[in-house]
Amino acid sequence: QQIPFQYSLHIDHGNNMEPIHKEFLADEKNGDPRKELVKQLVEDIPQNVTVMAYHTDFEKGRLEELAGLFPEYSEHLLNVADNLVVGKKEEQKMNDTKNKIKDYWNERSSTFDFSPGHVIGSREEKEVWKSLFQDKFDEGIRKILDVGAGTGFLSLILAEMGYDVVGVDLSEAMIRKAKEKAADRGVELKIKFKVGDAEALPFERGVFDAIVNRAVLWTLPEPKKALEEWKRVLKPGGKLCFFLHEPHHDGLTQRLRRQLGNVLILFMERRNPWYSLYHRKLGVELPFRGGVKPTIITNLLEESGFEQVFAEPMHEISRLKTENMPLRYRIGHNHNHIQYCYTAVKPELEGGGEQEN
């Protein structure tokens, strides 16, 4: 339950026994209700049993918080947290969400590169991107993972710079487009593209020197899970570098400009710019849809165990993007909608001072 001092359990002992249902609500008037809850929880849930939850991230965070408050029960509580698994209903819901995301991007792949913001608009812009990566990555970085690679925007730039790149995307159609573009540019030997989930990457722990992505976190149902997964596949001391817009702040004038731009797109491109299959199908299942404040991202990175966390506005690239847009897009573009570059480092030592293998 999301009431701080209450929980409910269904206990299944197997052996064809009927499941037992238990409810507990701590008395807030006598003593510390949190401690009463912990004592009862420890009594009801033994260590080393499988605990099924519908909201595993929430429940795990709650148990870890209680373990910090009451050290005498921390070993037991953390053991319970480690044995949480996703409930069948929640697992099915997440699978449905991922299928919707995959279906959308498969459909979108044929027109994705038609949008000015999805491609390099000029030689000057490409040089700014290359300069940015030269600044962010030291000489020790060679193997880079591009998460949510799409049609290869970042992968292609990095391959042209000489890095060994692996690009993953949930959409098979996007990956096909990316492979075609890599072959056209003669860098197919520097990039390996494969289908993969940004929240459950198909790689062993600690295999990449750096991870990059662009406008990916807003497309994910569990951003914090994704950050933790990216940290897992980074080498100790590895660098995370990704790009994300802050939220829209549209006044009346900006909304009118966007409508005018959409009318021009409707007539010039013969497509409906108001139609959004993505929004209709997914709605509130994407917590960062529409952008997110930099402070939220930096806090989330630190909570996920990253160090040396920085957020830097990308004014120059935003300016070049706007300048290179066709008029119909430039009219509706929010010039105050800034893209940020986030960088963070996986600690050299984790888990109480032991170096990762």
C-alpha positions as CSV (number, residue, x, y, z in Angstrom):
1,Q,0.0,0.0,0.0
2,Q,1.1,3.6,-0.6
3,I,-0.1,4.6,2.9
4,P,3.2,5.0,4.9
5,F,2.2,2.8,7.8
6,Q,0.2,0.1,6.1
7,Y,0.8,-3.0,4.0
8,S,-1.2,-6.0,2.7
9,L,0.0,-9.4,1.9
10,H,-1.1,-12.6,0.2
11,I,1.0,-15.5,1.5
12,D,1.1,-18.6,-0.6
13,H,2.8,-21.6,1.1
14,G,2.2,-23.9,-1.8
15,N,1.4,-27.6,-1.2
16,N,-2.2,-26.9,-2.3
17,M,-2.8,-24.8,0.8
18,E,-5.2,-21.8,0.5
19,P,-3.3,-18.4,0.3
20,I,-3.5,-16.3,3.5
21,H,-4.4,-12.7,3.3
22,K,-3.0,-10.3,5.9
23,E,-3.5,-6.6,6.5
24,F,-1.5,-4.4,8.9
25,L,-2.0,-0.8,9.8
26,A,0.3,0.7,12.5
27,D,-1.1,2.8,15.3
28,E,0.1,6.4,14.7
29,K,-0.8,7.5,18.2
30,N,1.5,5.1,20.2
31,G,5.2,5.2,19.4
32,D,6.8,5.3,16.0
33,P,4.4,3.7,13.5
34,R,7.2,3.1,11.0
35,K,9.0,0.9,13.5
36,E,5.9,-1.0,14.3
37,L,5.4,-1.6,10.6
38,V,8.9,-2.9,10.2
39,K,8.7,-5.2,13.2
40,Q,5.5,-6.7,11.8
41,L,6.9,-6.9,8.3
42,V,9.9,-8.8,9.5
43,E,7.7,-11.2,11.3
44,D,5.4,-11.8,8.3
45,I,8.0,-12.1,5.5
46,P,10.9,-14.5,6.1
47,Q,14.3,-13.9,4.4
48,N,15.1,-15.6,1.1
49,V,11.5,-16.0,-0.1
50,T,10.2,-14.7,-3.4
51,V,8.1,-11.5,-2.9
52,M,5.8,-10.6,-5.8
53,A,5.0,-6.9,-6.1
54,Y,3.1,-4.9,-8.7
55,H,5.3,-1.8,-8.3
56,T,8.8,-3.2,-7.6
57,D,10.7,0.1,-7.8
58,F,8.4,1.8,-5.3
59,E,8.4,-1.1,-2.9
60,K,12.2,-1.6,-3.1
61,G,12.8,2.1,-2.5
62,R,10.5,1.9,0.5
63,L,12.2,-1.1,2.0
64,E,15.6,0.5,1.5
65,E,14.5,3.7,3.2
66,L,13.2,1.7,6.2
67,A,16.5,-0.3,6.3
68,G,18.3,3.0,6.6
69,L,16.0,4.2,9.4
70,F,16.2,1.0,11.5
71,P,19.7,-0.5,11.1
72,E,18.8,-3.4,13.5
73,Y,16.4,-4.7,10.8
74,S,18.4,-3.6,7.8
75,E,19.8,-7.0,6.8
76,H,16.3,-8.6,6.8
77,L,14.7,-5.7,5.0
78,L,17.4,-5.5,2.3
79,N,17.1,-9.3,1.8
80,V,13.3,-8.9,1.2
81,A,14.1,-6.0,-1.2
82,D,16.5,-8.1,-3.2
83,N,13.9,-10.9,-3.6
84,L,11.2,-8.7,-5.1
85,V,9.9,-9.8,-8.5
86,V,7.4,-8.2,-10.8
87,G,3.8,-9.4,-10.5
88,K,2.2,-11.0,-13.5
89,K,-0.3,-8.1,-14.1
90,E,2.5,-5.5,-13.9
91,E,4.7,-7.6,-16.2
92,Q,2.0,-7.9,-18.7
93,K,1.2,-4.2,-18.6
94,M,4.9,-3.4,-19.1
95,N,5.1,-5.8,-22.1
96,D,2.0,-4.1,-23.6
97,T,3.7,-0.7,-23.1
98,K,6.9,-1.9,-24.8
99,N,5.0,-3.4,-27.7
100,K,3.2,-0.1,-28.2
101,I,6.5,1.8,-28.1
102,K,8.1,-0.6,-30.6
103,D,5.1,-0.5,-32.9
104,Y,5.1,3.3,-33.0
105,W,8.8,3.6,-33.8
106,N,8.6,0.8,-36.4
107,E,5.8,2.8,-38.1
108,R,7.7,6.1,-37.6
109,S,11.0,4.9,-39.1
110,S,9.9,5.6,-42.7
111,T,9.4,9.3,-42.0
112,F,11.6,9.9,-39.0
113,D,14.5,11.5,-40.9
114,F,12.1,13.9,-42.6
115,S,11.9,16.0,-39.4
116,P,14.7,18.6,-39.3
117,G,15.5,17.9,-35.7
118,H,16.3,14.3,-36.4
119,V,19.2,14.8,-38.9
120,I,22.3,16.9,-39.2
121,G,21.3,20.2,-40.9
122,S,24.7,21.5,-42.0
123,R,28.4,20.8,-42.0
124,E,28.8,23.4,-39.3
125,E,26.4,21.5,-37.0
126,K,28.3,18.2,-37.5
127,E,31.5,19.9,-36.5
128,V,29.9,21.3,-33.4
129,W,28.8,17.7,-32.4
130,K,32.3,16.3,-33.1
131,S,33.8,19.1,-31.0
132,L,31.5,18.3,-28.2
133,F,32.5,14.6,-28.1
134,Q,36.2,15.5,-28.3
135,D,35.7,17.7,-25.3
136,K,33.7,15.1,-23.3
137,F,35.7,11.9,-24.1
138,D,39.3,11.4,-23.2
139,E,41.8,9.2,-25.1
140,G,40.9,6.1,-23.0
141,I,37.4,5.9,-24.5
142,R,37.2,3.6,-27.5
143,K,34.1,1.4,-27.3
144,I,30.8,3.4,-27.1
145,L,27.2,2.2,-26.7
146,D,24.5,4.3,-28.4
147,V,21.2,3.5,-26.5
148,G,18.0,4.1,-28.5
149,A,20.1,4.7,-31.6
150,G,17.2,5.3,-33.9
151,T,18.3,5.8,-37.4
152,G,21.9,6.4,-36.3
153,F,22.2,10.1,-35.6
154,L,24.9,9.8,-32.9
155,S,26.3,6.4,-34.0
156,L,27.2,7.7,-37.4
157,I,29.0,10.8,-36.0
158,L,31.0,8.8,-33.5
159,A,31.9,6.1,-36.1
160,E,33.2,8.9,-38.4
161,M,35.4,10.1,-35.5
162,G,37.0,6.6,-35.3
163,Y,35.2,5.1,-32.3
164,D,33.9,1.5,-32.2
165,V,30.2,1.9,-31.8
166,V,27.4,-0.4,-30.8
167,G,23.9,0.9,-31.5
168,V,20.8,-0.6,-29.9
169,D,17.1,0.2,-30.5
170,L,13.8,-1.4,-29.6
171,S,12.6,-0.9,-33.2
172,E,13.8,-3.4,-35.8
173,A,12.8,-0.9,-38.6
174,M,14.9,1.9,-37.1
175,I,17.9,-0.5,-36.9
176,R,17.4,-1.4,-40.6
177,K,17.5,2.3,-41.5
178,A,20.6,2.9,-39.4
179,K,22.4,0.0,-41.1
180,E,21.5,1.4,-44.5
181,K,22.8,4.9,-43.6
182,A,26.1,3.4,-42.1
183,A,26.7,1.5,-45.4
184,D,26.0,4.7,-47.5
185,R,28.6,6.6,-45.4
186,G,31.2,3.8,-45.5
187,V,31.3,3.3,-41.7
188,E,29.4,0.0,-41.4
189,L,32.6,-1.7,-40.2
190,K,32.8,0.7,-37.2
191,I,29.2,0.2,-36.0
192,K,27.3,-2.9,-34.9
193,F,23.6,-2.3,-34.8
194,K,21.3,-4.7,-32.9
195,V,17.8,-4.7,-31.5
196,G,17.7,-4.1,-27.7
197,D,15.7,-2.6,-24.9
198,A,17.2,0.5,-23.2
199,E,15.8,-0.7,-19.9
200,A,17.2,-4.3,-20.2
201,L,20.3,-4.2,-22.3
202,P,21.6,-7.5,-23.9
203,F,25.2,-7.0,-22.6
204,E,27.3,-8.2,-19.7
205,R,28.3,-5.9,-16.9
206,G,31.1,-3.4,-17.5
207,V,31.8,-3.7,-21.2
208,F,31.6,-0.1,-22.5
209,D,33.9,2.8,-22.1
210,A,31.0,5.3,-22.7
211,I,27.3,5.4,-23.3
212,V,25.5,8.0,-25.4
213,N,21.9,8.7,-26.4
214,R,19.8,11.6,-27.7
215,A,16.2,12.3,-26.7
216,V,15.7,8.8,-25.3
217,L,14.8,9.1,-21.6
218,W,11.4,10.8,-22.4
219,T,10.4,7.7,-24.5
220,L,10.9,5.2,-21.6
221,P,8.3,4.1,-19.0
222,E,11.0,3.6,-16.3
223,P,13.8,6.2,-16.7
224,K,15.5,5.4,-13.4
225,K,15.6,1.7,-14.3
226,A,17.2,2.7,-17.6
227,L,19.9,4.8,-15.9
228,E,20.8,2.0,-13.5
229,E,21.0,-0.4,-16.5
230,W,23.3,1.9,-18.4
231,K,25.5,2.2,-15.3
232,R,25.6,-1.6,-15.1
233,V,27.1,-2.1,-18.6
234,L,29.6,0.8,-18.2
235,K,33.1,0.0,-17.1
236,P,34.1,1.4,-13.8
237,G,35.1,5.0,-14.5
238,G,33.0,4.9,-17.7
239,K,31.3,8.0,-19.0
240,L,27.6,8.6,-19.6
241,C,26.7,11.4,-22.0
242,F,23.2,12.0,-23.2
243,F,20.9,14.8,-24.5
244,L,17.4,15.8,-23.5
245,H,15.2,18.8,-23.8
246,E,13.7,20.7,-20.9
247,P,9.9,21.1,-20.8
248,H,7.9,23.3,-23.1
249,H,6.9,26.7,-21.8
250,D,4.4,27.8,-24.4
251,G,2.5,31.1,-24.1
252,L,-0.4,32.1,-26.2
253,T,1.8,33.6,-29.0
254,Q,3.9,30.4,-29.2
255,R,0.9,28.2,-29.4
256,L,-0.5,30.3,-32.2
257,R,2.8,30.1,-34.0
258,R,2.8,26.3,-33.7
259,Q,-0.7,26.1,-35.1
260,L,0.4,28.2,-38.1
261,G,3.5,26.0,-38.7
262,N,1.3,22.9,-38.5
263,V,-1.1,24.4,-41.2
264,L,1.9,24.9,-43.5
265,I,3.2,21.3,-42.8
266,L,-0.3,20.0,-43.6
267,F,-0.4,21.7,-47.0
268,M,3.3,21.3,-48.0
269,E,3.9,17.7,-46.8
270,R,0.4,16.3,-47.1
271,R,0.4,14.9,-43.6
272,N,-1.5,15.6,-40.4
273,P,1.0,17.2,-37.9
274,W,-1.7,17.1,-35.1
275,Y,-2.0,13.3,-35.3
276,S,0.1,11.6,-32.7
277,L,-0.3,7.9,-32.4
278,Y,2.4,7.9,-29.7
279,H,0.5,10.2,-27.4
280,R,-2.8,8.4,-27.9
281,K,-1.5,4.9,-27.2
282,L,0.9,5.7,-24.3
283,G,-0.4,8.8,-22.6
284,V,0.8,9.1,-19.0
285,E,2.9,5.8,-19.2
286,L,5.9,7.9,-20.1
287,P,6.8,10.1,-17.0
288,F,9.3,12.4,-18.9
289,R,7.1,12.9,-22.0
290,G,7.2,16.6,-22.9
291,G,10.7,17.2,-21.4
292,V,12.1,17.4,-17.9
293,K,13.8,20.0,-15.7
294,P,17.6,19.6,-15.5
295,T,17.5,19.4,-11.7
296,I,15.3,16.3,-11.8
297,I,17.7,14.6,-14.2
298,T,20.8,15.4,-12.2
299,N,19.2,14.3,-9.0
300,L,18.1,11.0,-10.7
301,L,21.6,10.4,-11.9
302,E,23.0,10.8,-8.4
303,E,20.3,8.6,-6.9
304,S,21.3,6.0,-9.5
305,G,24.9,6.0,-8.2
306,F,26.6,8.2,-10.8
307,E,29.3,10.7,-9.9
308,Q,30.6,13.9,-11.4
309,V,27.1,14.8,-12.7
310,F,26.8,17.9,-14.9
311,A,24.1,19.5,-17.0
312,E,25.1,21.9,-19.8
313,P,22.7,23.9,-22.1
314,M,23.5,23.4,-25.8
315,H,22.8,26.8,-27.0
316,E,25.0,26.6,-30.1
317,I,23.5,23.4,-31.4
318,S,20.0,24.7,-30.6
319,R,20.8,27.8,-32.6
320,L,22.1,25.9,-35.6
321,K,19.1,23.5,-35.6
322,T,16.7,26.5,-35.7
323,E,18.7,28.2,-38.5
324,N,18.6,25.1,-40.7
325,M,14.9,24.4,-40.3
326,P,12.5,25.0,-43.2
327,L,10.3,28.0,-42.5
328,R,7.2,25.8,-41.7
329,Y,9.1,24.2,-38.8
330,R,10.9,27.4,-37.7
331,I,7.7,29.3,-37.3
332,G,6.3,26.9,-34.7
333,H,9.7,26.1,-33.0
334,N,10.0,27.2,-29.4
335,H,13.3,29.1,-29.4
336,N,13.5,28.8,-25.6
337,H,13.1,25.1,-25.7
338,I,16.7,24.3,-24.8
339,Q,18.4,20.9,-25.2
340,Y,20.8,19.9,-22.4
341,C,23.9,17.7,-22.4
342,Y,24.1,15.6,-19.3
343,T,27.4,13.9,-18.3
344,A,28.1,11.5,-15.4
345,V,30.7,9.0,-14.5
346,K,30.3,5.5,-13.0
347,P,32.4,5.2,-9.8
348,E,35.7,3.3,-10.0
349,L,34.7,1.5,-6.8
350,E,31.3,0.2,-5.9
351,G,29.8,-2.0,-3.3
352,G,31.6,-0.9,-0.2
353,G,35.0,-0.3,-1.8
354,E,35.5,-3.5,-3.8
355,Q,36.5,-2.9,-7.4
356,E,34.2,-4.4,-10.0
357,N,35.5,-7.2,-12.1
